Amino acid sequence: MSYGTPPGPPPGNYNPPPGGSGGYPPGARADPPNDFLVPAILSMFCCWPLAIPAILSAAKVNAQWNLGDYTGAQERAARAKKFTIIAVVVGVVVYVLSTVGYFGIIAAVVSNTPTTTY
C-alpha cells in the first residue's frame, strides 16, 4: 500500500538560522545575558513602583533569547538593570530623607517644650 509521493518542503522560510549550526549570529555569545532578576526582585524593598518594570523586563530576557531575538534580549537585560539601579537609588534617597526628616521633627518638638517650673 502506497500513500503517494511525500509532499514538498513546508511553506515559508525554514532555512537554518544564520551563523552556522549553533543558531547564534556572528559575535553573539552562546549563553543569554544576565537578566538581573534577583536584584530586580530585591529592589522591591527600596522602591516598588520602579521595581515592577525591572522585574517584568528581567523575566522576558531568557524568553526572547530562546526565541532567537538576541538584540531584544540584550535590550531587555539593559532595561532591567537600569530600572533596578534607579529603584535602589530612589529608595535609598527616600529612606535617608525620611530618616533625616523624622529626627528633625523630633528635634523640633523637643526644643519647643516649655521649661516652666511651678
C-alpha positions in Angstrom: 0.0 0.0 0.0 1.4 3.3 -1.0 0.4 6.8 0.2 1.9 8.5 -2.8 4.9 10.8 -3.0 5.9 12.8 0.1 4.9 16.4 0.0 7.5 19.1 -0.8 9.1 21.4 1.7 6.7 23.2 4.1 5.7 26.7 3.0 7.6 29.6 4.5 11.3 30.1 5.2 12.6 27.1 7.1 16.2 27.5 6.3 18.8 27.0 9.1 19.3 30.1 11.3 22.1 32.4 10.3 25.5 32.0 11.9 26.0 28.3 11.3 24.7 25.3 13.1 24.7 26.9 16.5 21.9 29.3 15.5 23.7 32.3 17.0 24.5 35.3 15.0 28.2 36.1 14.4 29.6 37.7 17.6 26.8 36.5 19.8 27.6 34.5 23.0 26.2 31.0 23.5 24.7 31.9 26.8 22.0 34.5 27.4 22.8 37.9 29.1 22.4 38.4 32.8 18.7 39.0 33.4 19.1 40.9 36.7 16.0 39.1 38.1 17.3 38.6 41.6 18.4 42.3 42.0 15.1 43.4 40.5 13.1 41.4 43.0 15.3 42.7 45.8 14.7 46.3 44.7 11.1 45.8 45.6 12.2 46.7 49.2 13.6 50.0 48.0 11.1 51.4 45.6 8.4 49.1 44.4 6.9 51.3 41.7 10.2 51.3 39.8 10.9 47.6 40.6 7.9 46.4 38.8 9.2 47.3 35.3 12.6 45.9 36.2 11.0 42.6 37.2 8.9 42.5 34.0 11.9 43.2 31.8 14.1 40.7 33.6 11.5 38.0 33.3 11.4 38.3 29.5 15.2 38.2 28.8 15.5 34.4 28.6 12.3 34.0 26.6 13.5 36.4 24.0 16.9 34.8 23.9 15.3 31.3 23.4 13.2 32.7 20.5 16.3 34.0 18.8 15.8 37.7 19.5 19.3 38.2 20.7 19.3 42.0 20.5 15.9 42.2 22.1 17.2 40.0 25.0 20.2 42.3 25.5 18.0 45.4 25.4 15.6 43.9 28.0 18.6 43.0 30.2 19.9 46.6 29.9 16.4 47.9 30.7 16.1 45.6 33.8 19.5 46.8 35.0 18.6 50.4 34.5 15.3 50.2 36.4 16.9 48.1 39.2 19.6 50.7 39.7 17.1 53.6 39.6 14.8 51.8 42.1 17.6 51.2 44.5 18.9 54.8 44.3 15.5 56.4 44.7 14.7 54.1 47.6 17.9 54.9 49.4 17.4 58.6 48.9 13.8 58.5 50.1 14.8 56.4 53.2 17.6 58.8 54.0 15.4 61.9 53.6 12.6 60.4 55.7 15.0 59.5 58.5 16.5 63.0 58.5 13.0 64.5 58.5 11.9 62.2 61.3 14.8 63.2 63.5 14.3 66.8 62.5 10.7 66.7 63.7 11.8 65.0 67.0 14.4 67.7 67.5 11.9 70.5 66.8 9.4 69.0 69.3 12.0 68.5 72.0 13.4 72.1 71.5 9.9 73.7 71.8 8.8 72.1 75.0 8.1 74.8 77.7 10.5 74.7 80.6 8.4 76.4 83.2 8.6 75.4 86.8 5.7 75.7 89.2 
